[in-house]
C-alpha cells in the first residue's frame, strides 16, 4: 500500500482541521482550564456530529467504518489544537475491544451508543505509574457465572467522564502473566466502586478507581475471561499509534509556531531566525518530523490491513514520535525564550500535553524496548 | 498495460539468452564492476560480451534518447528492465560517472555536436570520465574555485589543481569546473570544460584515506591546452550545469542510509556476537542504542518510500534530497559505530582486506557526511530553502 493519503482521507483531514480549529482552538483549552470545568460536552457533541465517534466502528453497528488512518488524521488535528476529549479512549481503544471480542448482544447493545458518542467508555488497566499491561494484580473471582472484582486502578484516562469502564482484572495466574486476564464492563455507578479524580498538568481529568467486591454479571464480561491478552494487546497497539498521531500534531504545531516566532522576533537588529545555530536545530527537527509522519502513516495502515508487523510498527511509531515531540516542545519553549515561559503564552500547553500523551499507552522507553524484543533482541 | 507486459516478456527472454552466467552474480565491491574506458582490462570475455550486448541495445543508459545510442525507454519500461535484471541477479554492465553524472547534464546543456561526439562513447563504455570540482581551497565553498582557463584564441589554457577526483588516475577524460572570469562575482565566472586526461600538463596523485586506499586523486593541470569546442553551455554559465549535476550526486550518496539487502540486522549481529539471555541481549545499553538506531533506520526507509509514493501521486513537495542525503549518511555513521562496539576487539583488526573490512567501513563512513555537500551544508539548505529562514 502506497504511503500516501487517498482523496477521501485528504478530504477528511481537511474537514477535521477546519472543524477543530473553529470549535476548539488552543484558547478553548485555556478557557476550560480557567473555568475549572472537567471537560467540554459541547465539543464532544460536535465531534459526534462530525461522525468522529464512529470513524473506526463497523457500519453494522452504527459506525462509518472509515478505518484507522482516518482515526489518526482526526486525532492528529486534535493534537494541533490540544483539543481535549475522550475520543481516543472511547471511540477507538474501547470500541476496538468491544468489536474484537464482544458477543453479538454486547455489540448490538453497546457499540451504536459508542459510535454516536452517547456513551463514553474508557480502559482501566494501570496499577503502577508506568505501563505494564501484564502487571495486573487486581482479581476477578468467579461466582457461578458472574465475577467479583477486588483491587484498584490508577491513572485512568478520562476516568472522570466515562460512563463505563473496561476493567482488566485477573481470573488466573500471577501479576506478570499474560494469560489469565479478563475484561469486565463496569458502570461508573456500580456498587462497591469508588472513583477519585484529579487534574493532570495537561488539564485532563484522570481517575483512581477502587473496587470493593464489585459484582459483574455474565453479560458484562467481555470476551473469554482469562484469554483477553490478544485483544488487549491489539487495543494497546491502537492506543499507542493514535497517541503517536496526537503527538505528531502537537510536535508539528509546536515546530510551526516556533519557526514563525523565530522569523518575527528581532534581536541585535536582525531576525533571530538568521542565527545559524537556530537554523540548524530547526532543520534537524524538520527532518525528524518528516520521519515521524512516515512512521505514523505506516503504523495506521498496518492496523487497517491487520498486518503481522502491526505491533512492531506501533512501537516504532510511538517511540519515534514520543522522542521527537519531546524535542519539539523543548525547542519550542527554549526558542520562545522568556515569553515561552509565561502562562499567558500558549506554547507551555504543548509541553504539558506532550508529556502526558507520551505516557499514554506506553512511553518511549516502553516502546523502544518492545521494538527490540519483537526484533529478536 | 499490454505493451508493458509484452516488453517485460521480450526483455526477460532477451536477458535470459544474452546475460552470461558470471554476470548473474551480485557485485560485492567496486572491483567487481566494469568501469570501461580506454585502458580497461576486462575481467573475462563474459564481462566484455555483457557490456557489448547491453550497449548495443542502449541499455547501459536505458532512458537516454535512441538518437545518441541510448535505450529510448520510458520510465516504466526502464523500471521493468531493472526488475527483470534483478530477477536473475544480473549486474549492471557498466558503472560510469559518464552515465550517472555527466550524461544527463550533456543531454540538457550540450550542443548537438557535443552530444553526438561524447554520448555514444559514454553509452558504449569506451570513454571513462572523472569529475573535477573541488579544490584544496574550494570545498563547501565550491563556487570560489580558482582553476584558471585563459582564453588563447582557438583554445583555453588551463592551470590549477582539483582534489577528491575519484578514479582520475584511471580515467580518460574529465569534466571540469574552471574560472573564465576573475572579475565577475564568483558564481558568474565559472565555465564547464571537458578535456582529455592524456593532454600534456595533466598529472594525478592518489590520496590515501584514514581508512586506507581510496579512489580519490589530486589532479594537477599546468598549461593544459583545451580546444574551445570542449566548452559545454555558455561561457561563464557553468555554475548552472554544476548545480544540476550536484543534486543527482546527492541522492546517490544518501542511499547509503539503507542497509544492503541480505545483511543481518544490527540486532541479529549483536545477538550473535554478544549473546542473549531469555531471548534478550545481555548488554542493555547496547540493546537500547540498537533499538534507537533501528527505529530511525526504519523510519528513514519509510520516508524514502513515502517521498517516492507522494511524487508518483503528484503530492510531492520536492524537498527530499537534502533530508535524504543528511539523514542517510548520519545513519550510516551510526550503524558503523554500533558495529564497532558490537564487534569489540575483532572489529578493530587492520591489515589484509577481509579482516579489516569493518574498521575500514567505519572510517570510510566518516567521509559520507562530508562529501557530496556536508551535513552542515545540508542543514543550511533545509533551513534556508525549505524552512525559509533568512540569511
Interface residues (C-beta under 8 A of the other chain):
Chain A: X2 X3 X4 X5 X259 X262 X263 X270 X271 X273 X274 X276 X278 X279 X280 X282 X283 X284 X286 X287 X290 X291 X292 X293 X294 X295 X297 X298 X316 X319 X320 X368 X369 X371 X372 X373 X375 X376 X377
Chain B: X265 X267 X268 X270 X271 X276 X279 X280 X281 X287 X288 X290 X291 X292 X294 X295 X296 X298 X299 X300 X302 X303 X305 X306 X309 X310 X312 X313 X315 X323 X326 X327 X376 X378 X379 X380 X382 X383 X384 X386 X387 X388 X389 X390 X391
